[in-house]
């Protein structure tokens, strides 16, 4: 049987190599919040078949600069564009559309929305509360199902690992490519966390079963056996998801591309963490507990 747990410090090292650059980026640059969190206006429109000149993100920003400070430009369909920027009233929006019609030709307004900064702060607060609440409930549920606190705590630590990876990646993307995080990113983050916990519970459940079948084996041997039996299933299951998400990233529209990227990063790190973070953390918890017990026992003697 291959000794997976022999290399657990290598797994932790790989995780740190991925997490540390993102953590530094988070501390230095943070995330680039979209108007969902900061407040602003969103305008979506469709351009007619015959345009006077080619429409690009830079030309849109340049043409609208006096009226509308545009932060992002996305394609949302065939000849459809979605632009986000600072808050503007409805009258200014109509003037902006008139400018675009003069420059590019006929176009149809599809959507215009304005999010106030108060609503943005409220949404951000609810996002943080949702993540904390989800982590707490998952920890309690897993601990209750497995009848040991260490299973719940290590499952949430693995989930925290995935959160830091995803947040760090998007902090780096925001600094390097100007990628913003919006409500779709929050959806992707929570979905990735649920995927990670689901895979972790599968591994933990197999550890519990293997422990019952082989009560004389140590925890390291039990974990090795459980990983050997679940690794193929986890990889096959994850690869189907990863292939689908890769297709979305490459062929999907601009409006969902970064949502798909967030899900893709979450799927990859969730697959890794369930086997190579959660299980080693469980063994480390057990080894530290044994060391602490022996230390206390020696002090009493």
Backbone torsions as a table, in degrees:
resi	resn	phi	psi	omega
1	UNK	NA	131.6	-179.2
2	UNK	-69.3	134.5	-177.6
3	UNK	-89.5	86.6	179.1
4	UNK	-63.4	-40.0	-173.4
5	UNK	-72.4	-13.2	176.4
6	UNK	-63.2	-27.6	-175.6
7	UNK	-108.0	25.7	-174.5
8	UNK	-63.2	-31.7	179.4
9	UNK	-70.4	-28.1	173.1
10	UNK	-65.8	-39.7	179.1
11	UNK	-63.6	-43.1	177.7
12	UNK	-63.7	-36.9	179.0
13	UNK	-65.1	-41.9	177.1
14	UNK	-61.5	-42.4	178.6
15	UNK	-61.3	-42.4	179.7
16	UNK	-65.7	-38.2	178.0
17	UNK	-60.7	-31.9	179.1
18	UNK	-83.6	-40.1	-172.8
19	UNK	-76.0	-41.6	-171.6
20	UNK	-59.7	-48.1	178.1
21	UNK	-59.0	-41.0	178.3
22	UNK	-66.4	-37.3	179.1
23	UNK	-66.9	-40.6	176.2
24	UNK	-62.2	-42.5	178.2
25	UNK	-63.6	-39.5	177.8
26	UNK	-62.5	-41.0	-179.2
27	UNK	-70.5	-37.1	-176.7
28	UNK	-84.2	-43.3	-172.0
29	UNK	-116.1	-23.9	-176.5
30	UNK	69.1	-159.1	176.0
31	UNK	-105.2	153.6	176.3
32	UNK	-93.0	100.8	-176.6
33	UNK	-74.4	139.4	174.8
34	UNK	-81.6	-178.6	-176.2
35	UNK	-67.2	-15.9	175.5
36	UNK	-57.8	-31.1	-177.2
37	UNK	-106.7	-31.6	-175.8
38	UNK	-96.6	-18.5	-173.1
39	UNK	90.8	146.7	-179.4
40	UNK	159.1	-170.7	-177.9
41	UNK	-120.2	145.1	179.1
42	UNK	-122.9	130.4	-179.8
43	UNK	-129.4	125.2	177.2
44	UNK	-119.9	134.1	-178.0
45	UNK	-146.0	163.1	178.9
46	UNK	-120.8	130.9	-178.3
47	UNK	-90.1	145.5	177.9
48	UNK	-66.4	168.1	-177.4
49	UNK	-61.0	-42.9	-178.5
50	UNK	-100.2	113.9	178.6
51	UNK	-110.1	151.1	-178.0
52	UNK	-70.8	-32.4	178.6
53	UNK	-156.2	167.3	-178.1
54	UNK	-67.8	139.2	-179.7
55	UNK	-102.7	124.0	177.8
56	UNK	-127.4	167.3	179.4
57	UNK	-61.5	-42.3	-178.9
58	UNK	-67.5	-39.6	180.0
59	UNK	-67.7	-36.5	177.4
60	UNK	-63.5	-46.3	179.2
61	UNK	-60.8	-43.1	-178.6
62	UNK	-65.0	-43.3	-177.7
63	UNK	-69.8	-32.8	-175.5
64	UNK	-96.3	-5.9	-173.6
65	UNK	-50.5	-43.8	-179.5
66	UNK	-64.3	-26.5	-174.8
67	UNK	-106.7	-40.7	-168.3
68	UNK	-137.7	114.1	179.8
69	UNK	-79.7	95.8	-174.0
70	UNK	-82.5	132.9	178.4
71	UNK	-102.8	-39.7	179.6
72	UNK	-136.3	148.0	176.6
73	UNK	-130.2	127.8	179.5
74	UNK	-133.0	152.4	169.9
75	UNK	-92.2	130.1	-178.0
76	UNK	-111.9	5.4	-179.9
77	UNK	169.4	-170.8	178.2
78	UNK	-69.4	118.0	-179.5
79	UNK	60.6	21.6	178.9
80	UNK	-113.6	137.9	-178.1
81	UNK	-130.2	145.4	178.4
82	UNK	-126.5	120.8	-179.1
83	UNK	-120.5	142.6	178.3
84	UNK	-123.7	148.2	179.3
85	UNK	-171.0	-163.8	-179.8
86	UNK	-64.5	159.0	-177.3
87	UNK	-64.1	130.4	175.2
88	UNK	-132.9	149.1	176.4
89	UNK	-76.3	171.8	-177.3
90	UNK	-62.8	-37.2	179.9
91	UNK	-62.6	-43.0	179.2
92	UNK	-65.6	-37.2	176.6
93	UNK	-60.1	-42.1	178.6
94	UNK	-64.2	-38.3	177.4
95	UNK	-65.8	-39.7	178.6
96	UNK	-62.1	-41.7	178.3
97	UNK	-65.3	-37.5	177.2
98	UNK	-62.3	-40.3	178.1
99	UNK	-62.7	-44.6	-179.3
100	UNK	-65.3	-38.4	177.9
101	UNK	-64.8	-36.7	178.5
102	UNK	-66.7	-38.8	-176.2
103	UNK	-80.8	-37.2	-170.4
104	UNK	-118.2	-18.6	-178.5
105	UNK	113.2	-169.7	-176.2
106	UNK	-59.9	142.0	175.7
107	UNK	-153.4	157.3	-177.0
108	UNK	-117.9	131.1	175.6
109	UNK	-74.5	128.5	179.1
110	UNK	-103.4	-35.7	-176.3
111	UNK	-160.0	142.3	173.0
112	UNK	-142.7	120.5	-178.0
113	UNK	-133.9	146.2	176.0
114	UNK	-128.0	128.5	178.4
115	UNK	-111.8	123.2	-179.7
116	UNK	-77.4	156.4	-179.6
117	UNK	-63.1	-29.5	178.8
118	UNK	-65.4	-46.5	177.5
119	UNK	-62.2	-37.6	178.7
120	UNK	-62.6	-44.3	178.4
121	UNK	-65.4	-37.8	178.5
122	UNK	-64.7	-40.5	178.4
123	UNK	-64.9	-40.3	178.6
124	UNK	-63.7	-42.6	179.5
125	UNK	-63.7	-42.8	179.3
126	UNK	-64.9	-34.0	177.8
127	UNK	-63.9	-46.9	179.4
128	UNK	-62.6	-44.7	179.6
129	UNK	-61.5	-41.3	-179.6
130	UNK	-62.3	-42.6	-179.2
131	UNK	-67.5	-44.2	179.5
132	UNK	-64.3	-43.9	179.9
133	UNK	-63.7	-42.9	179.2
134	UNK	-62.2	-44.4	-179.7
135	UNK	-62.6	-42.1	-179.5
136	UNK	-65.1	-47.5	-178.8
137	UNK	-65.2	-40.0	178.6
138	UNK	-64.3	-42.3	179.0
139	UNK	-60.7	-45.9	-179.6
140	UNK	-66.1	-41.7	-178.0
141	UNK	-65.6	-47.3	-179.1
142	UNK	-65.0	-41.1	178.8
143	UNK	-62.1	-39.3	180.0
144	UNK	-69.2	-43.3	-177.6
145	UNK	-66.1	-36.3	-177.8
146	UNK	-97.9	-2.5	174.1
147	UNK	61.6	22.8	174.8
148	UNK	-145.6	135.1	-176.7
149	UNK	-64.2	-33.1	-174.4
150	UNK	-61.1	-31.2	179.2
151	UNK	-67.5	-43.2	179.7
152	UNK	-67.1	-43.4	-177.9
153	UNK	-66.7	-45.7	-178.2
154	UNK	-69.0	-32.0	175.8
155	UNK	-63.7	-40.9	179.1
156	UNK	-72.1	-34.0	175.7
157	UNK	-63.9	-39.9	175.9
158	UNK	-64.9	-36.7	177.2
159	UNK	-66.1	-39.4	175.9
160	UNK	-63.0	-38.6	175.4
161	UNK	-55.9	-47.5	-179.6
162	UNK	-65.3	-38.3	178.5
163	UNK	-62.4	-44.7	-179.2
164	UNK	-64.9	-38.7	178.1
165	UNK	-62.7	-49.0	-176.9
166	UNK	-65.9	-43.7	178.5
167	UNK	-64.8	-41.3	179.3
168	UNK	-64.4	-42.4	178.8
169	UNK	-60.4	-43.0	-177.8
170	UNK	-77.3	-23.4	171.6
171	UNK	-67.7	-43.3	177.2
172	UNK	-65.0	-40.5	178.2
173	UNK	-66.1	-36.2	177.4
174	UNK	-65.8	-39.6	179.3
175	UNK	-72.5	-38.1	-173.3
176	UNK	-88.5	-40.9	-173.5
177	UNK	-121.4	6.0	178.1
178	UNK	70.8	24.0	-178.6
179	UNK	-74.0	130.9	-179.6
180	UNK	-101.6	153.2	175.7
181	UNK	-104.0	134.3	-179.5
182	UNK	-131.5	-165.0	-177.4
183	UNK	-65.4	-28.1	175.8
184	UNK	-66.0	-34.2	176.9
185	UNK	-65.0	-40.7	177.2
186	UNK	-61.0	-43.3	177.4
187	UNK	-59.9	-44.4	179.3
188	UNK	-64.4	-39.7	-179.8
189	UNK	-62.4	-48.3	-179.7
190	UNK	-66.3	-37.3	177.8
191	UNK	-65.0	-42.9	179.3
192	UNK	-63.2	-39.0	179.2
193	UNK	-65.9	-40.8	179.2
194	UNK	-65.7	-38.4	177.1
195	UNK	-62.9	-43.5	-179.5
196	UNK	-61.9	-46.8	-179.0
197	UNK	-65.0	-40.2	179.0
198	UNK	-58.3	-46.5	-179.4
199	UNK	-67.7	-37.2	178.3
200	UNK	-63.7	-41.9	-179.8
201	UNK	-64.3	-35.6	176.7
202	UNK	-61.1	-45.5	178.9
203	UNK	-64.2	-45.3	-179.5
204	UNK	-63.2	-39.2	179.7
205	UNK	-64.2	-38.8	177.8
206	UNK	-69.1	-34.8	175.9
207	UNK	-61.8	-43.9	179.6
208	UNK	-62.2	-44.0	179.7
209	UNK	-66.0	-42.6	-179.9
210	UNK	-64.2	-34.6	179.4
211	UNK	-66.4	-38.1	178.1
212	UNK	-69.3	-37.6	-179.0
213	UNK	-72.7	-31.1	-176.9
214	UNK	-129.9	71.6	-174.3
215	UNK	-65.3	-19.4	-177.1
216	UNK	-86.1	-11.8	-179.4
217	UNK	-77.9	149.4	173.9
218	UNK	-74.0	167.1	-176.0
219	UNK	-63.0	-36.1	179.8
220	UNK	-61.8	-44.8	178.3
221	UNK	-65.5	-38.5	178.5
222	UNK	-62.7	-45.3	179.9
223	UNK	-64.5	-41.5	177.9
224	UNK	-58.7	-45.1	179.1
225	UNK	-64.6	-40.8	180.0
226	UNK	-66.5	-41.3	178.8
227	UNK	-64.3	-42.2	179.9
228	UNK	-59.3	-34.1	-177.6
229	UNK	-84.1	-23.5	-176.1
230	UNK	-105.4	-15.5	-173.7
231	UNK	-62.0	-45.3	-180.0
232	UNK	-62.0	-42.9	178.2
233	UNK	-62.5	-44.4	-178.9
234	UNK	-62.7	-43.8	-179.3
235	UNK	-65.6	-44.0	179.5
236	UNK	-63.3	-42.7	179.3
237	UNK	-64.7	-43.0	-177.4
238	UNK	-70.3	-36.9	-178.1
239	UNK	-62.7	-36.9	178.0
240	UNK	-63.4	-39.9	178.3
241	UNK	-69.1	-43.5	-177.7
242	UNK	-63.7	-41.0	178.6
243	UNK	-62.5	-43.1	179.1
244	UNK	-63.3	-42.1	-179.4
245	UNK	-69.6	-36.8	175.2
246	UNK	-60.1	-39.5	177.1
247	UNK	-62.4	-41.4	178.6
248	UNK	-65.3	-40.1	-179.8
249	UNK	-63.6	-42.2	-175.7
250	UNK	-82.2	-35.1	-173.1
251	UNK	-112.9	-14.2	-179.0
252	UNK	-71.4	166.2	179.3
253	UNK	-71.0	163.9	-179.0
254	UNK	-60.7	-32.1	-175.1
255	UNK	-68.3	-23.4	180.0
256	UNK	-115.0	3.7	-174.4
257	UNK	-61.4	-48.8	-176.5
258	UNK	-74.6	-24.8	170.9
259	UNK	-63.3	-44.7	178.4
260	UNK	-66.0	-37.5	178.0
261	UNK	-62.9	-42.9	178.9
262	UNK	-61.8	-43.4	177.4
263	UNK	-64.4	-38.0	-179.9
264	UNK	-64.4	-47.4	177.5
265	UNK	-60.6	-43.2	179.7
266	UNK	-63.5	-39.0	179.5
267	UNK	-66.4	-41.8	-178.9
268	UNK	-67.8	-49.1	-177.8
269	UNK	-70.4	-30.7	176.8
270	UNK	-67.4	-39.1	176.7
271	UNK	-64.1	-42.2	179.8
272	UNK	-67.0	-47.2	-171.4
273	UNK	-68.7	-32.7	-177.2
274	UNK	-63.9	-32.5	-178.9
275	UNK	-99.4	-42.7	-170.1
276	UNK	-106.9	5.3	172.1
277	UNK	-124.9	-51.8	-176.7
278	UNK	-64.4	-48.4	-178.5
279	UNK	-65.0	-47.0	175.4
280	UNK	-61.5	-34.4	176.4
281	UNK	-63.7	-38.5	178.5
282	UNK	-62.5	-44.4	178.1
283	UNK	-65.6	-42.1	179.2
284	UNK	-62.1	-40.6	176.8
285	UNK	-58.3	-46.4	-177.9
286	UNK	-64.4	-41.4	-179.4
287	UNK	-67.5	-40.7	177.6
288	UNK	-65.8	-39.4	178.5
289	UNK	-62.1	-43.1	178.8
290	UNK	-64.6	-42.4	178.8
291	UNK	-61.9	-42.4	-179.5
292	UNK	-65.5	-40.6	179.0
293	UNK	-64.4	-44.6	179.5
294	UNK	-64.4	-36.4	179.5
295	UNK	-66.1	-44.2	178.7
296	UNK	-65.5	-38.6	179.4
297	UNK	-64.4	-41.7	179.2
298	UNK	-66.3	-35.9	178.8
299	UNK	-66.2	-36.3	179.5
300	UNK	-69.3	-32.7	178.6
301	UNK	-76.2	NA	NA
